[in-house]
Structure formats: C-alpha cells, structure tokens
Amino acid sequence: MVGGVDDLLLNLFWLRLWFRPKEPVPNIYAEPEKLLAIFVPLWQEHEVVRQMVTHNVTSLRYSRYHIFVGGYPNDTLTLDAIREMEEQFPQVHLSIVPHDGPTSKADCLNWAYQTMLLYEEQTGMQFDGVVTHDAEDIIHPHSLRWISYYLTHFDMVQVPVLALRTPVWESVHGIYIDEFSESQSRDFQVREALGGFLPGSGVGTGFSRAGLEALAASAANRIFEPSCLTEDYENGFRVMALGLRQTFLPIRLMDGIPMATREYFPRTWKTAVKQRTRWATGICWQGWERHGWGGGWRQWWWHWRDRKGMIGNPIGVLCNLLFVYGVVWPERAAALLRDEPTAVLLPFTVGMAVLQAGLRMGMVGRIYGWRMAVAVPLRIPLANWINTSAGVRAGWRFLRSKAGWEPLVWLKTQHQYPNRFALEAHRPTLSEVLVKSGYLEEAALEGKPAGRRLQDWLVESGRLSEGDLYEALSLQLSLPVCPVALESLSREVVRALPAHIVRQHQVVPIRVEGGDLVLAGPEAPPEALALSLQPYTRLNVKFELVLRSTFERILGEHL
C-alpha cells in the first residue's frame, strides 16, 4: 500500500506536467559549438572500443570535440586498441591511469580529467565542458549539439539513456527497456520539476567548465568520487549541493530516432545481477552512508524512492508468490481473505499495480512499439527477482567491505557493442564520411550523374582512389578492410564455399581465425547472409571488406 501511494503521487505530479505550458523547442544551432571533451573509462574493453570510437567519430554531427579514453597499465590489449584509434583519429587521446586496475570508473575518469588539463597546457586549448560515456555507447549524432547549447545555462546536462531494441523473448534485456523507458519518460522530468537532485546516468552527462572546477575545489581536485561505485549518482547530488544548475533533456525524435544515448545492457541473469549489484551498492548503501537523508525536504522523497528497493523488491517477490498461490488455489486464498482485516486494502493495491503496469506499457510502446509493450506485465516479476538478488548481494558486499574483508571495486560487466545492423539508423552517409575525414572537399561530390552510385562514380572519374574509398567505407560501415596478399591465400580455404555461393553473395573465404571463417567481399553483406551460409560451413562466419579489384583477382586465380 505504501508503494502504491508513493507511485500514485509520482503519477499525479507527472499528470500535472502535461497541463503545464509547453516550452518551445530551442534552436540548438543558434549558438556556436563549445569545445567539449568526451571521457570514456575502460577496463578490458579491447573488443568493443574500436567499434565505439569509429562509429561515433564518423556519425557525430559536431566538430569541436576530443575524446580522452582511459585505460590501465595492466590492461595491455585495451591500451593497444586505444593507441590504434589515436593513430587513426587525431581527436582521440589515450589517458593512462598511473596504477593497475580495476579500481573504479570514478578513478579512471579523474585521470582522464588530468590528461585533459595536460593537453590544454600543451596545446593552449581551453575546453568548455566534459561529457562522460561508456565503451558500449551509441551517441546520438546531435547529442553534443544539445549538450553544448544547454551548458550555456546549466552546469550539468543529462541526455536521455535508452536500451537498444532486442527481440521480445529477451526478457532480461527487456527489463532495461521497461525501466529506462519509464524513468526517462516520467521520473526524471518530475524530479527536476519538483526541485529534486538529478542523478547522472553515467553516460550522456555533460558538465560545464565552471561546474567541473566547483566539483574539483570541493573535493581535493576529485571531479568524480573514487570510492563510490556509482559516481554518476554521487555527482548529481554533489552538483545540487553546490548550488549548481541541473537539467534533464526530454526524449525527442530526431531523424526518426530518439535523441538519446543508446546501448545494449546485460542480456543474461548473471550479468544483470552483477551490474545491478554495483548500482544498489553505490546508490542505496554508499549513498545512505555518505549523505544520509540530507539535502533538505525537497530531496527526502527522492532518497526514499532511490532506496526503497532494498525492502520493496523482496516484498515484490513475496507478492508475486502470493499471487501465484491465489491463482493455483483460489478457494484457499478466498477463505484466508474472509478472515483477514487488511483485505480491504486489496482493491487499492491491485488497482495501483494495474495502473503502474499500464503506464509502463504506454511508455514502452511509445518508443519500442506494441509488441514490446504487451510483454511488460510478464517482465515485472522477473525484474523483482533480479533486483532482489542484486539487493541481497549488494548488502553482503557492503557489510564485507565495512568489516575489512573485501574492498569495493569496479564490478566489470561484459559489454557488447551493437553490430552494424543495429547502427543503421545512426550511420552517416558516405558523403559525410568522405568530407568529415578529409578525403574530399564538398565541391568534389558535385556533378554525379543520376542513377550512378557515388562510390563507383568517384573512383571511375579519378576523384578518389580505390584504397581511400574502402577506408571511408570501413569507417561508415564499421567493417575492417582486409589487406589480402594473394600469394599467401590457401586454395583450400578459398574453396571452402561452393563457387556459385561465392559469386551469388560476393564473399570469398580468406582465412580461418580462432574458429571463425573470415569472409571478404567488396560490399557490406546483408544481415541474413550468415544464416544462409550455415548449410555450407559449421564455423562461425565473420565479414571484412576487400577492394573490388582484389576480390576479382582472387576469383580469377582461385575459382
């Protein structure tokens, strides 16, 4: 009943916002771009950092930014990947934490800040703000432009964060779809309207230079608190406590997609519990330890809502079990309720549960469609079980740390960067990549005959070399270009697929690597190709680009 009243109040305040006069959508291009630094803390992320940096550098509709990527000395694979990105993109810079990891995201971010200060001394630049991101993030092409605009008036700007779409049957990832749709559509907006502090989401969070310096001055030059496992939540409270201004940007559709940071969240029970254990430890236990119920009456309700899951989730599991009991043995349940005075509360509690599920379905449906929305009630019990497991683990970890048995460190969850098919909506055009990466001037793209593909016309007219074209296609499609030495190709590998399949799909096997059959082709393969090749190979297939002239030579010599 208490939980129902709590959610009812939140929904009433949200309803009130609907009748508030709507602010006009600002012209974010009215002001010049600020110079922004993007901080990306990494630990064992060598498998995803290349894709993250390549995709975002080529898709961002923003020019004045630099990326500072943090890594640890004992994570050499990640450091090597960052150094490769440094060589390829002049706006990417490596920041090495001076001690072995993992420590905490906050510690890694603090050293990225120090690297930024050193870069300013060396170049004479002055960054106007900082934006935090993770290794699995898809940054919206216009995100930095929105942050730049609002940093003129605010010291902390939070861009919405949403999970990428996955199939309905992926229930664990569906929980993230449900919860982030709800929090980003309703909770944060009510929180800001009522004067509550805005917890940062860890990604898509922008800080003004004045805000950064105020945070540094208040905590011995620590922008992010190293001992806190949820430095984003902690910074939201610190910014408010310092009297700095915060704002949350509502979800808007731009270019047909939500203006939000998108990513895949954990998709298995184990990884979801692991991530939520870190969240519960930092928000509930460390937050309570560090701030108690301070911040004034405007913050008390938000402290309660942030921490009530410690008791609310286990009670939710109990309620789910009682519900099943009532469905399986309705006569016994009815007999118990006849003699139970508190049964008079059932209409209210059931009504609030139905209302809450219905509202969540509406918020999910607005972003992900009705198929994802109708499964929301089925995912609520699963969310209760996962959150309860994480809450118990968080309490145990925190008590062990207080007893001196085990320090609290960065709980690393395995990240997955979206494949190129999930990036379609965010992908820049080839023209944008060619101009932005300096391959061609914009004037060189003019005069293309109607009906001709841009890449074919550019090469045939001599405006672009074939090698440069495929480097640009690699950036656009997030596929590596394979440098093939024809004399080193194995005839057995090249002929691993039937010749008619090679010619039909325009892909040729070039090597076997770590149990994968690597295929190369002059065009990006369709999403269904891997499935269509299953009758011909038991190996998992990977794709790379190869110059068309090289591809034709392989076919001529080996097939």
SENUFI-416087 format. One record per residue (C-alpha): residue in three letters; x, y, z. Coordinates in steps of 0.25 Angstrom, whole numbers, padded with zeros to 4 digits, always signed. Layout:
<recs>
ALAXYZ/...
</recs>
This chain:
<recs>
MET+0000+0000+0000/VAL+0011+0010+0003/GLY+0018+0007-0010/GLY+0005+0009-0017/VAL+0003+0022-0010/ASP+0017+0026-0014/ASP+0015+0023-0029/LEU+0001+0029-0029/LEU+0007+0043-0024/LEU+0018+0042-0035/ASN+0008+0039-0046/LEU-0001+0051-0041/PHE+0011+0060-0042/TRP+0014+0055-0055/LEU+0000+0057-0060/ARG+0001+0072-0055/LEU+0013+0074-0064/TRP+0004+0070-0076/PHE-0004+0082-0074/ARG+0007+0092-0072/PRO+0010+0101-0083/LYS+0020+0094-0093/GLU+0033+0101-0095/PRO+0037+0103-0110/VAL+0047+0094-0115/PRO+0060+0103-0115/ASN+0069+0106-0127/ILE+0081+0098-0123/TYR+0089+0104-0135/ALA+0087+0118-0130/GLU+0100+0118-0122/PRO+0114+0113-0127/GLU+0119+0100-0123/LYS+0126+0099-0110/LEU+0139+0091-0109/LEU+0136+0078-0102/ALA+0144+0067-0096/ILE+0138+0053-0096/PHE+0143+0044-0085/VAL+0142+0029-0087/PRO+0147+0020-0076/LEU+0151+0006-0080/TRP+0155-0007-0073/GLN+0157-0020-0082/GLU+0149-0013-0094/HIS+0158-0016-0105/GLU+0147-0024-0113/VAL+0138-0012-0113/VAL+0146+0001-0113/ARG+0150+0001-0127/GLN+0135+0000-0132/MET+0131+0010-0122/VAL+0141+0021-0126/THR+0140+0018-0141/HIS+0125+0019-0141/ASN+0123+0031-0132/VAL+0134+0039-0139/THR+0128+0037-0152/SER+0114+0039-0148/LEU+0114+0051-0139/ARG+0109+0064-0145/TYR+0118+0072-0137/SER+0133+0077-0140/ARG+0139+0083-0127/TYR+0141+0071-0118/HIS+0153+0062-0113/ILE+0152+0048-0107/PHE+0160+0044-0095/VAL+0160+0029-0094/GLY+0165+0024-0080/GLY+0172+0011-0078/TYR+0180+0003-0068/PRO+0195-0001-0069/ASN+0191-0016-0067/ASP+0181-0016-0078/THR+0190-0016-0090/LEU+0180-0021-0100/THR+0171-0009-0097/LEU+0183+0001-0098/ASP+0188-0005-0111/ALA+0174-0003-0117/ILE+0173+0011-0112/ARG+0187+0014-0118/GLU+0182+0009-0131/MET+0170+0019-0130/GLU+0180+0030-0127/GLU+0187+0028-0140/GLN+0175+0027-0148/PHE+0167+0039-0142/PRO+0174+0052-0137/GLN+0163+0055-0127/VAL+0165+0042-0119/HIS+0175+0043-0108/LEU+0180+0032-0098/SER+0179+0034-0083/ILE+0187+0024-0075/VAL+0183+0022-0060/PRO+0197+0022-0053/HIS+0193+0009-0045/ASP+0188-0004-0048/GLY+0173-0007-0049/PRO+0162-0009-0048/THR+0159+0002-0037/SER+0146+0010-0040/LYS+0140+0017-0052/ALA+0142+0030-0044/ASP+0157+0028-0042/CYS+0159+0025-0057/LEU+0150+0038-0060/ASN+0158+0046-0051/TRP+0171+0043-0058/ALA+0164+0046-0072/TYR+0162+0059-0066/GLN+0176+0061-0062/THR+0180+0057-0076/MET+0171+0067-0082/LEU+0178+0078-0073/LEU+0191+0074-0078/TYR+0186+0074-0093/GLU+0181+0088-0090/GLU+0195+0092-0085/GLN+0202+0086-0097/THR+0193+0092-0108/GLY+0187+0105-0102/MET+0173+0100-0104/GLN+0162+0102-0093/PHE+0151+0092-0092/ASP+0137+0098-0089/GLY+0131+0085-0083/VAL+0132+0070-0082/VAL+0123+0059-0086/THR+0124+0045-0080/HIS+0121+0032-0088/ASP+0124+0017-0087/ALA+0130+0007-0097/GLU+0117+0002-0102/ASP+0110+0015-0105/ILE+0104+0019-0118/ILE+0104+0034-0117/HIS+0093+0041-0124/PRO+0098+0050-0135/HIS+0092+0062-0130/SER+0095+0059-0115/LEU+0107+0068-0113/ARG+0100+0080-0120/TRP+0089+0079-0110/ILE+0099+0078-0098/SER+0107+0090-0104/TYR+0094+0098-0105/TYR+0089+0095-0090/LEU+0103+0097-0084/THR+0101+0112-0086/HIS+0090+0112-0076/PHE+0093+0099-0067/ASP+0105+0093-0061/MET+0100+0078-0062/VAL+0092+0073-0074/GLN+0087+0059-0075/VAL+0083+0053-0089/PRO+0073+0042-0088/VAL+0078+0028-0088/LEU+0071+0017-0094/ALA+0073+0002-0097/LEU+0074-0003-0112/ARG+0063-0011-0117/THR+0064-0026-0115/PRO+0054-0037-0118/VAL+0042-0039-0109/TRP+0047-0052-0104/GLU+0060-0046-0098/SER+0053-0044-0085/VAL+0065-0039-0077/HIS+0069-0028-0086/GLY+0054-0025-0087/ILE+0055-0021-0072/TYR+0065-0010-0076/ILE+0055-0006-0087/ASP+0044-0005-0078/GLU+0051+0002-0066/PHE+0059+0013-0075/SER+0046+0016-0083/GLU+0039+0019-0070/SER+0050+0027-0063/GLN+0054+0035-0075/SER+0039+0038-0079/ARG+0034+0041-0065/ASP+0043+0040-0053/PHE+0054+0050-0057/GLN+0044+0060-0062/VAL+0036+0060-0049/ARG+0049+0060-0041/GLU+0054+0073-0048/ALA+0041+0080-0047/LEU+0040+0078-0032/GLY+0054+0082-0030/GLY+0060+0069-0027/PHE+0074+0066-0030/LEU+0077+0059-0043/PRO+0085+0047-0042/GLY+0095+0046-0054/SER+0093+0033-0063/GLY+0108+0031-0065/VAL+0107+0033-0080/GLY+0102+0045-0088/THR+0105+0054-0076/GLY+0110+0068-0079/PHE+0117+0077-0069/SER+0121+0091-0071/ARG+0135+0096-0068/ALA+0130+0104-0056/GLY+0123+0092-0051/LEU+0136+0084-0052/GLU+0144+0094-0045/ALA+0134+0095-0034/LEU+0134+0080-0032/ALA+0149+0079-0032/ALA+0150+0091-0022/SER+0140+0084-0013/ALA+0147+0070-0012/ALA+0162+0072-0013/ASN+0162+0072-0028/ARG+0154+0060-0030/ILE+0143+0062-0040/PHE+0138+0048-0038/GLU+0138+0041-0024/PRO+0148+0029-0026/SER+0142+0022-0014/CYS+0128+0022-0020/LEU+0123+0011-0029/THR+0112+0020-0035/GLU+0120+0033-0037/ASP+0109+0038-0047/TYR+0098+0037-0036/GLU+0108+0043-0026/ASN+0111+0055-0035/GLY+0097+0058-0037/PHE+0095+0060-0022/ARG+0108+0068-0021/VAL+0105+0077-0033/MET+0091+0081-0026/ALA+0098+0082-0012/LEU+0108+0092-0018/GLY+0096+0101-0023/LEU+0099+0098-0038/ARG+0088+0097-0048/GLN+0084+0083-0054/THR+0074+0079-0065/PHE+0069+0067-0072/LEU+0066+0067-0087/PRO+0053+0061-0090/ILE+0052+0050-0101/ARG+0051+0056-0115/LEU+0050+0049-0128/MET+0061+0054-0138/ASP+0064+0048-0151/GLY+0053+0038-0147/ILE+0061+0032-0135/PRO+0060+0037-0120/MET+0070+0047-0117/ALA+0077+0038-0106/THR+0089+0030-0103/ARG+0087+0016-0107/GLU+0093+0003-0103/TYR+0092-0011-0100/PHE+0090-0014-0086/PRO+0093-0028-0079/ARG+0085-0039-0086/THR+0087-0051-0076/TRP+0082-0053-0062/LYS+0097-0053-0057/THR+0102-0041-0063/ALA+0089-0033-0060/VAL+0090-0037-0045/LYS+0105-0033-0046/GLN+0102-0019-0051/ARG+0090-0016-0042/THR+0099-0021-0030/ARG+0108-0009-0033/TRP+0096+0000-0035/ALA+0090-0004-0022/THR+0103-0003-0014/GLY+0106+0011-0019/ILE+0092+0017-0019/CYS+0086+0010-0007/TRP+0097+0007+0003/GLN+0108+0017-0001/GLY+0098+0028-0003/TRP+0092+0026+0010/GLU+0105+0025+0017/ARG+0111+0038+0010/HIS+0098+0046+0011/GLY+0088+0040+0020/TRP+0075+0047+0018/GLY+0081+0061+0016/GLY+0079+0071+0005/GLY+0066+0077+0011/TRP+0052+0074+0010/ARG+0052+0074-0006/GLN+0061+0063-0006/TRP+0055+0053+0005/TRP+0045+0047-0005/TRP+0056+0044-0015/HIS+0065+0038-0005/TRP+0053+0029-0001/ARG+0050+0025-0016/ASP+0064+0022-0019/ARG+0066+0013-0007/LYS+0052+0007-0005/GLY+0056-0005-0014/MET+0064-0011-0002/ILE+0051-0015+0004/GLY+0041-0013-0008/ASN+0048-0023-0017/PRO+0047-0035-0007/ILE+0033-0031-0003/GLY+0030-0031-0018/VAL+0035-0045-0019/LEU+0027-0049-0008/CYS+0015-0043-0014/ASN+0017-0050-0027/LEU+0018-0063-0020/LEU+0005-0060-0013/PHE-0002-0056-0026/VAL+0002-0070-0032/TYR-0004-0076-0019/GLY-0017-0069-0021/VAL-0017-0073-0036/VAL-0014-0088-0033/TRP-0023-0090-0020/PRO-0033-0079-0021/GLU-0043-0085-0011/ARG-0032-0086+0000/ALA-0028-0071-0003/ALA-0043-0067-0002/ALA-0044-0074+0011/LEU-0032-0067+0016/LEU-0036-0053+0012/ARG-0050-0055+0018/ASP-0043-0054+0032/GLU-0033-0044+0028/PRO-0036-0029+0032/THR-0025-0024+0023/ALA-0033-0030+0011/VAL-0040-0017+0010/LEU-0027-0011+0004/LEU-0027-0021-0008/PRO-0035-0013-0017/PHE-0025-0001-0016/THR-0013-0009-0016/VAL-0017-0017-0028/GLY-0022-0005-0035/MET-0009+0002-0033/ALA-0001-0010-0039/VAL-0010-0010-0051/LEU-0009+0005-0053/GLN+0006+0005-0051/ALA+0007-0007-0061/GLY-0002+0000-0071/LEU+0006+0013-0070/ARG+0019+0006-0072/MET+0013-0001-0084/GLY+0009+0012-0090/MET+0023+0018-0089/VAL+0030+0005-0094/GLY+0020+0005-0106/ARG+0023+0020-0110/ILE+0038+0017-0112/TYR+0038+0002-0116/GLY+0024-0002-0121/TRP+0013-0010-0116/ARG+0019-0024-0117/MET+0030-0020-0107/ALA+0019-0013-0098/VAL+0009-0025-0097/ALA+0020-0033-0090/VAL+0023-0023-0079/PRO+0014-0029-0069/LEU+0021-0043-0071/ARG+0035-0036-0068/ILE+0031-0029-0055/PRO+0032-0042-0047/LEU+0046-0045-0053/ALA+0050-0031-0050/ASN+0046-0033-0036/TRP+0055-0046-0035/ILE+0067-0040-0041/ASN+0066-0027-0033/THR+0065-0035-0020/SER+0077-0044-0023/ALA+0085-0031-0026/GLY+0080-0025-0014/VAL+0084-0037-0005/ARG+0098-0037-0012/ALA+0100-0022-0010/GLY+0096-0023+0005/TRP+0106-0034+0007/ARG+0117-0027-0001/PHE+0115-0014+0006/LEU+0116-0021+0020/ARG+0128-0029+0016/SER+0135-0016+0012/LYS+0131-0010+0025/ALA+0137-0022+0033/GLY+0150-0020+0025/TRP+0149-0034+0018/GLU+0148-0029+0004/PRO+0149-0015-0003/LEU+0138-0010-0012/VAL+0144-0009-0026/TRP+0139-0007-0040/LEU+0129-0019-0043/LYS+0132-0021-0058/THR+0121-0026-0067/GLN+0124-0031-0081/HIS+0120-0021-0091/GLN+0115-0023-0105/TYR+0115-0013-0116/PRO+0104-0013-0125/ASN+0106-0019-0139/ARG+0105-0011-0151/PHE+0091-0015-0154/ALA+0087-0008-0141/LEU+0095+0004-0145/GLU+0087+0006-0158/ALA+0078+0018-0152/HIS+0091+0025-0147/ARG+0100+0023-0159/PRO+0106+0035-0166/THR+0105+0035-0181/LEU+0117+0032-0189/SER+0118+0047-0194/GLU+0118+0051-0179/VAL+0130+0042-0176/LEU+0138+0046-0188/VAL+0137+0061-0185/LYS+0138+0059-0170/SER+0150+0050-0171/GLY+0157+0059-0181/TYR+0157+0050-0193/LEU+0150+0060-0202/GLU+0145+0074-0202/GLU+0130+0076-0202/ALA+0131+0082-0216/ALA+0137+0069-0222/LEU+0124+0062-0219/GLU+0116+0071-0229/GLY+0112+0066-0243/LYS+0109+0052-0240/PRO+0101+0046-0252/ALA+0087+0042-0248/GLY+0086+0027-0246/ARG+0101+0025-0243/ARG+0106+0020-0229/LEU+0114+0030-0222/GLN+0126+0021-0219/ASP+0126+0016-0234/TRP+0126+0030-0240/LEU+0137+0035-0231/VAL+0147+0024-0234/GLU+0144+0024-0249/SER+0145+0039-0250/GLY+0158+0039-0243/ARG+0154+0048-0231/LEU+0156+0037-0221/SER+0166+0025-0221/GLU+0160+0011-0218/GLY+0168+0010-0206/ASP+0163+0023-0200/LEU+0149+0019-0204/TYR+0150+0006-0196/GLU+0156+0013-0184/ALA+0144+0022-0184/LEU+0134+0011-0186/SER+0141+0004-0174/LEU+0138+0016-0165/GLN+0124+0017-0170/LEU+0120+0002-0169/SER+0128-0001-0156/LEU+0135-0013-0164/PRO+0150-0015-0165/VAL+0157-0014-0178/CYS+0165-0027-0181/PRO+0179-0025-0187/VAL+0180-0038-0195/ALA+0193-0044-0200/LEU+0189-0053-0211/GLU+0201-0061-0211/SER+0198-0065-0196/LEU+0184-0069-0199/SER+0181-0084-0196/ARG+0174-0090-0208/GLU+0167-0100-0199/VAL+0161-0088-0190/VAL+0157-0080-0203/ARG+0149-0092-0208/ALA+0143-0095-0194/LEU+0130-0090-0200/PRO+0124-0094-0214/ALA+0127-0085-0225/HIS+0113-0082-0228/ILE+0111-0077-0214/VAL+0123-0068-0215/ARG+0118-0062-0228/GLN+0104-0061-0223/HIS+0107-0054-0210/GLN+0120-0047-0214/VAL+0128-0052-0202/VAL+0140-0061-0202/PRO+0147-0069-0191/ILE+0161-0064-0188/ARG+0165-0070-0175/VAL+0161-0078-0162/GLU+0164-0070-0150/GLY+0160-0074-0135/GLY+0150-0084-0140/ASP+0143-0073-0149/LEU+0143-0074-0164/VAL+0146-0060-0169/LEU+0139-0056-0182/ALA+0143-0043-0190/GLY+0135-0036-0200/PRO+0135-0023-0208/GLU+0121-0019-0202/ALA+0115-0020-0188/PRO+0107-0033-0187/PRO+0093-0034-0183/GLU+0088-0038-0169/ALA+0083-0051-0173/LEU+0095-0056-0180/ALA+0101-0063-0168/LEU+0089-0071-0167/SER+0088-0075-0182/LEU+0103-0080-0181/GLN+0100-0090-0170/PRO+0098-0101-0179/TYR+0112-0100-0185/THR+0120-0098-0172/ARG+0120-0101-0157/LEU+0129-0090-0154/ASN+0124-0076-0149/VAL+0126-0066-0160/LYS+0132-0052-0159/PHE+0132-0042-0170/GLU+0142-0032-0175/LEU+0143-0022-0187/VAL+0153-0024-0198/LEU+0156-0015-0210/ARG+0147-0019-0222/SER+0160-0021-0231/THR+0166-0030-0221/PHE+0153-0038-0220/GLU+0152-0040-0235/ARG+0167-0045-0235/ILE+0164-0055-0224/LEU+0152-0060-0232/GLY+0161-0061-0245/GLU+0173-0068-0239/HIS+0165-0078-0230/LEU+0152-0080-0235/
</recs>
